[in-house]
Amino acid sequence: MKKRTKIWIITALSIIAISNLPPISYFLQESYSYQNQDGSFIYTEQPGKGMDYEVGKIRFERFQRLNPEKNPTLYRTFTIKPWRFWEWWQMIKHHEKFSLPYFQKNN
């Protein structure tokens, strides 16, 4: 392999690794949103304020206890964007929220 190719590969991998570190990824985070099927429960993450996915799960469990007749499935309303390499660590670390069924919002 040529020296120039190795340098490009190392540079690309370094950029991907650095962009997934907490201080950098904090500024690049997207706010993810969730809801149940009829829209009676809606939650949007605000990662900088401590309103993450875990808080959303707790709120959805409480909502289910108060409204047992509602659909018990939590859906993600965001699309997964695999080309956003700075979110790869989030996709690995928080696999549960990215594996929720997708529900397209009606705007």
CORMO-V865833 format. One record per backbone hydrogen bond with DSSP energy under -0.5 kcal/mol. NH is the residue of the N-H (numbers start at 0). CO is the residue of the C=O. Records with the same first field share a line. If there is no record, write none. Layout:
NH = CO, CO
This chain:
5 = 1
6 = 2
7 = 3
8 = 4
9 = 5
10 = 6
11 = 7
12 = 8
13 = 9
14 = 10
15 = 11
16 = 12
17 = 13
18 = 14
19 = 15, 16
20 = 17
23 = 20
24 = 20
25 = 21
26 = 22, 23
27 = 23
28 = 24, 25
31 = 29
33 = 42
34 = 74
35 = 40
38 = 35
42 = 33
44 = 31
45 = 50
48 = 45
49 = 46
50 = 45
51 = 49
55 = 51
56 = 52
57 = 53
58 = 54
59 = 55
60 = 56
61 = 57
62 = 58
63 = 59
64 = 60
65 = 61
66 = 62
69 = 66
74 = 34
75 = 100
76 = 32
81 = 79
83 = 80
84 = 82
86 = 83
87 = 84
90 = 86
91 = 87
92 = 88
93 = 89
94 = 91
96 = 93
97 = 93
98 = 94
99 = 96
102 = 75
104 = 102
106 = 104
